[in-house]
Structure formats: structure tokens, C-alpha cells
């Protein structure tokens, strides 16, 4: 399973989305369930899935799925297809 697939599965579960509703272009405004609890869930899920612990500032600063990818890539976790 690629890191893109792992992230997709994680976010589908957290945001309660159907696969056809998900895209890597989603923003916080696009997802009704992307609330403060989801922010914590994303941070915990990223730690469990990728081994990286977001700082509080990083976690609350994420506004797009691409922000998560950018943060993880900056820590050496590849999302290249």
C-alpha cells in the first residue's frame, strides 16, 4: 500500500467519507466533518500510520489534504506515486 493510499484510507475513516467523495484537493471547507475532533484524530492517525507526531501548531494549521502531504514530505515521508 502506498503512502497516498494509507493517507486516503485514514482520512476516509476520520471524515466519514465515501471513496468517491475523497480527493487529495479537499480543503477543510469542503468537508463538513473536518472539525476540532477531526484535527485531533488526523494528528493521532498520522502518528500511528506514518510515525510522525504533528506539533499543535502543525495540526491546527492544516487546512487542506495537501498540507498534510507537504508536512510529511518535509519530514522525509514520500508521497511520490
C-alpha positions in Angstrom: 0.0 0.0 0.0 1.4 3.4 -1.0 1.6 6.3 1.4 -1.1 8.1 -0.7 -3.4 5.0 -0.2 -2.6 5.0 3.5 -3.5 8.7 3.9 -6.6 8.3 1.8 -7.8 5.4 3.9 -7.1 7.3 7.1 -8.9 10.4 6.0 -11.9 8.4 4.6 -12.3 6.9 8.0 -11.8 10.1 10.0 -14.0 12.3 7.9 -16.7 9.6 7.3 -16.4 9.9 3.5 -17.2 7.5 0.7 -14.3 6.8 -1.6 -15.9 8.7 -4.4 -16.1 11.8 -2.2 -12.4 11.9 -1.5 -9.7 13.8 -3.4 -6.3 15.0 -2.5 -7.6 18.5 -3.3 -10.0 18.6 -0.4 -9.9 21.5 2.0 -11.4 22.0 5.4 -14.3 24.0 3.9 -15.1 21.0 1.6 -15.6 18.5 4.5 -18.4 19.0 6.9 -16.9 16.6 9.4 -13.5 18.3 9.5 -13.9 19.9 12.9 -11.7 20.2 16.0 -12.2 16.5 16.9 -11.2 15.5 13.3 -8.0 17.6 13.7 -7.0 15.6 16.8 -8.0 12.3 15.0 -5.8 13.3 12.0 -2.9 14.0 14.2 -3.3 10.7 16.1 -3.8 8.8 12.8 -0.7 10.3 11.2 1.3 9.3 14.2 0.0 5.8 14.1 0.3 5.4 10.3 3.4 7.4 9.4 5.2 7.7 12.8 5.3 11.5 12.7 3.8 13.5 15.6 2.4 16.8 14.5 3.1 19.8 16.7 -0.1 21.5 18.0 0.7 24.4 15.5 1.0 22.0 12.6 -2.1 20.1 13.5 -4.3 23.2 13.8 -2.7 24.8 10.7 -3.7 22.0 8.3 -6.4 23.4 6.1 -6.0 21.1 3.1 -5.1 17.4 2.5 -2.1 18.7 0.6 -0.9 20.4 3.8 -0.7 17.0 5.4 1.3 15.7 2.5 3.6 18.7 2.5 4.3 18.4 6.2 5.1 14.7 5.9 7.2 15.1 2.8 9.2 17.8 4.6 9.9 15.1 7.3 11.2 12.6 4.6 8.0 10.6 4.1 7.5 10.2 0.3 4.2 10.6 -1.4 5.5 10.1 -4.9 3.4 7.7 -6.9 
